[in-house]
Each structure stands twice: as structure tokens, then as C-alpha cells.
Amino acid sequence: MAQLFFKYGAMNSGKTIEILKVAHNYEEQNKPVIIMTSGTDNRDGVGLVSSRIGLKREAIPIFDEDNVFDRVKAINPKANCVLIDEAQFLTKEHVFQLAQIVDELKIPVMAFGLKNDFRNELFEGSKYLLLYADKLEEMKTICWFCAKKATMNLRFHDNQPVYEGEQVQIGGNEAYYPVCRKHYYHPPLTMLGE
């Protein structure tokens, strides 16, 4: 039975490498998958799923105006799985369309993304995936500064923590650390480079 999955975690929790692994497992058995990613994340180019360990793969970019259900139906309505990277950047309508893929096309959808932004606010896509997903799974990683589980993303600029600003600022290790609650509020400034 097809289901909508939301697998979320802080930065560096292995979300993208998991997508690549799942795609490989399906394709090794000659089961086609559709890999999509937000068109917002352009760090390595639009339409590219790229892990921090260097593995990359082309993906279909999703933009705000896109109807994901229509695109999947046009690409392959018999795909064995739809994999979505950077799902936090999806719109409410996109999440409804993912549910429609599951319910009408009977294709499992696995969406991967951040739950919360650097201000500890939910992203729109994450909010609606938390509400509409059939299954939720937290992907864990450890705090940049200690051995506790990281649940938050600390943005920094010029070696200073940043708690205000635009929700979306594309970046990786040069702009964000995965952190625990304690170090979100009290990062060791010496470890930020001071």
C-alpha cells in the first residue's frame, strides 16, 4: 500500500545520501523511481541532488508554480517510488499533490527535508508534511559542539550566531551548524572561530 513518508532531520543528518541509497536499491531491481528536488536549492545547480560526501544525481526541480501530481503522471504514472529532496521548500499545494500521488496513482512518496529553520520556525513544506504524511521518521545527527542529538540548525555569519533574518538562505557547513537546544542558545564562541 502506497504511503506518504516525511523523513526529517537537522543539517548533516544524511537525508540526501538516504535518497540516493533508496533510489539505488529500487533501480538495482529494475524498479523505476522519480527523483525530484526543490528548485530553490541551487548550491550545486538547479535540479541536482547532492550529498555532502560528494555523491550527486540529476533530479527534476520543483518550482512554486509546478503541479507535482501532473508532472509525475506525465513522467511515469507507474513509477515504483517518488523521492523528494529539500521538501521543506515545498508549498502547501505541493504537499497536497504528493498526497494525491499516493492516493490516486498508488505510488509511495518519500519526502526528505529539514523540519525547522534557523529561527526554530517550521518551513511551509515541513508543516504540511508533518500534518499529512502517513509516516514520520526523524533522521538523527549529533550536535556540532557536543555529543547530544542535534534538533536545531544554527545559522552563523562572521563567526556570530544569527537568530533573525530571511527564512531561506541557501547554504551548507559555511553557514549552518546542526546543534542541540543548549548550544543553539549558547554556542561556544571559541568554536565558532573567535
Salt bridges, closest charged atoms under 4 A:
GLU18 OE1 - LYS21 NZ 3.30
GLU27 OE2 - ARG57 NH2 2.56
GLU28 OE2 - HIS24 NE2 3.76
ASP41 OD2 - ARG43 NH2 2.60
ASP66 OD2 - ARG71 NH1 3.12
GLU86 OE2 - ARG43 NH2 3.18
ASP117 OD2 - ARG119 NH2 3.10
GLU137 OE1 - LYS7 NZ 3.32
GLU138 OE1 - LYS149 NZ 3.01
ASP158 OD2 - HIS157 NE2 3.30
